[in-house]
Amino acid sequence: MQAPDAGRPCAHVGYTVPSAWIERFAYLVPPAGPVVDIACGSGRHVRYMRARGHTVLAIDRDQQALEGMSSDPGIEIIAADLEDGSPWPLGTRRFAGVVVTNYLWRPLLPAMVAAVASSGVLLYETFAQGNEAFGKPSNPDFLLKPGELLDAVRGQLRVLAYEDLIVDSPKPAAIQRIVARRERQDR
């Protein structure tokens, strides 16, 4: 993990409870369907989705954070740096739920959307332009542009909820968040 002052959001610091956005829409993930938490950090959403009865794949580059989850047989762990140019570590796997919070690496947006299975949902929440007024992250490389999450799912997923706003909790921030479903595809 880079130092917080390097411009990258520090996903592991200060967040121990699930995001209210993820809690609000987790019911949309098909029951017992597999979930992936991309750049999961310390695993707050991994544990939350596991408690809801899902098997969960936790992926992050921080091996230490992942080790704390290794004793649960319902949690699969992949330690990978998603930004080093290596191939997408999930291949063609699809998930009932794809969870992403406080993380943006634009080259992976298409792979994240493609990882949503038929009838599955994408639950995504991260920092947006305007966050520089509140502190880190402030580097535009790590701040969503207006409508960027909408553009990422357009033509592939049905948007169920979307917000681009300033929040006060858990700390003041400019964020975008989306919930989008892949419509069922009959075989």
Secondary structure, DSSP 8 states (H G I E B T S, - for coil): ---GGGSS--TTSS--S--HHHHHHGGGS-TT--EEEET-TT-HHHHHHHHTT--EEEEES-HHHHHTTTT-TTEEEEE--TTSS---TTTT--EEEEEEES---GGGHHHHHHTEEEEEEEEEEEEBTTGGGTSS---GGGSB-TTHHHHHHTTTSEEEEEEEEEE-SSS-EEEEEEEEE------
